Structures are given as C-alpha cells and as structure tokens.
Amino acid sequence: MKPWHEYTDEGIESLAEDALNAAALLIQQRLGVESGDLAGLFFSGRAEHDVKEWFCRYIKAELRDAEGK
C-alpha cells in the first residue's frame, strides 16, 4: 500500500477504478454470477463516470483525513 502522500490524481483515479471492479466482483461472487458481461455494460458511460467520481471523492476525503493526523 502506498503512503497517503504519494497518491497523484492518476493514482486516485486508478484506485477508484480498482474499487469499482472490486465492488462488482464481490456482488457477482455473492450472487453466483459467472460472467462480468452485465457489469461491463452496466458500468459503462455515465454510470461508470458517476460511480468512479464518488469513489474519488471518498478517497480524497480519506487522504485529507490522513493528512490531518
């Protein structure tokens, strides 16, 4: 894991994408879904942008909190 102060905007976006993929995978595993095809369609375009933006906001809030400690 990178120290909080080493995250760039690109790193934050990459982490947000990883979070989206991890969330979709967890849902698929719990539901017994064998293919990620629907997730790929569902999280494309605007939906992907919106979810990743929320993850980016959360990540930045965590980084600000870590910076203050």
One Martini backbone bead per residue (centre of mass of N, CA, C, O) as a GRO file, in nm:
protein
   69
    1MET     BB    1   0.098   0.035   0.021
    2LYS     BB    2   0.057   0.359  -0.009
    3PRO     BB    3   0.125   0.643   0.091
    4TRP     BB    4  -0.080   0.910   0.104
    5HIS     BB    5   0.138   1.125  -0.028
    6GLU     BB    6   0.162   0.947  -0.320
    7TYR     BB    7  -0.106   1.049  -0.440
    8THR     BB    8  -0.236   1.098  -0.739
    9ASP     BB    9  -0.475   1.154  -0.959
   10GLU     BB   10  -0.415   0.891  -1.109
   11GLY     BB   11  -0.413   0.709  -0.855
   12ILE     BB   12  -0.703   0.769  -0.771
   13GLU     BB   13  -0.840   0.665  -1.029
   14SER     BB   14  -0.729   0.379  -1.007
   15LEU     BB   15  -0.852   0.314  -0.731
   16ALA     BB   16  -1.147   0.358  -0.818
   17GLU     BB   17  -1.148   0.133  -1.029
   18ASP     BB   18  -1.077  -0.094  -0.834
   19ALA     BB   19  -1.329  -0.054  -0.655
   20LEU     BB   20  -1.539  -0.114  -0.870
   21ASN     BB   21  -1.439  -0.399  -0.939
   22ALA     BB   22  -1.464  -0.514  -0.651
   23ALA     BB   23  -1.766  -0.467  -0.617
   24ALA     BB   24  -1.863  -0.634  -0.858
   25LEU     BB   25  -1.729  -0.899  -0.775
   26LEU     BB   26  -1.873  -0.940  -0.508
   27ILE     BB   27  -2.156  -0.955  -0.624
   28GLN     BB   28  -2.106  -1.191  -0.816
   29GLN     BB   29  -2.018  -1.397  -0.602
   30ARG     BB   30  -2.276  -1.385  -0.418
   31LEU     BB   31  -2.468  -1.455  -0.686
   32GLY     BB   32  -2.316  -1.652  -0.897
   33VAL     BB   33  -2.166  -1.501  -1.113
   34GLU     BB   34  -1.974  -1.585  -1.416
   35SER     BB   35  -2.011  -1.297  -1.550
   36GLY     BB   36  -1.908  -0.951  -1.648
   37ASP     BB   37  -2.094  -0.836  -1.872
   38LEU     BB   38  -2.306  -0.664  -1.723
   39ALA     BB   39  -2.111  -0.478  -1.577
   40GLY     BB   40  -1.984  -0.364  -1.835
   41LEU     BB   41  -2.252  -0.232  -1.924
   42PHE     BB   42  -2.349  -0.082  -1.670
   43PHE     BB   43  -2.034   0.036  -1.633
   44SER     BB   44  -2.093   0.261  -1.859
   45GLY     BB   45  -2.025   0.565  -1.895
   46ARG     BB   46  -2.199   0.741  -1.673
   47ALA     BB   47  -2.192   0.530  -1.447
   48GLU     BB   48  -1.889   0.508  -1.423
   49HIS     BB   49  -1.829   0.801  -1.365
   50ASP     BB   50  -2.001   0.834  -1.107
   51VAL     BB   51  -1.876   0.612  -0.932
   52LYS     BB   52  -1.580   0.707  -0.953
   53GLU     BB   53  -1.633   0.987  -0.832
   54TRP     BB   54  -1.719   0.887  -0.553
   55PHE     BB   55  -1.457   0.741  -0.491
   56CYS     BB   56  -1.274   0.989  -0.517
   57ARG     BB   57  -1.401   1.148  -0.289
   58TYR     BB   58  -1.340   0.943  -0.069
   59ILE     BB   59  -1.034   0.928  -0.103
   60LYS     BB   60  -0.981   1.229  -0.051
   61ALA     BB   61  -1.095   1.226   0.235
   62GLU     BB   62  -0.893   1.024   0.348
   63LEU     BB   63  -0.640   1.192   0.280
   64ARG     BB   64  -0.714   1.441   0.448
   65ASP     BB   65  -0.730   1.290   0.714
   66ALA     BB   66  -0.436   1.182   0.713
   67GLU     BB   67  -0.302   1.465   0.699
   68GLY     BB   68  -0.426   1.558   0.991
   69LYS     BB   69  -0.250   1.329   1.168
   0.00000   0.00000   0.00000
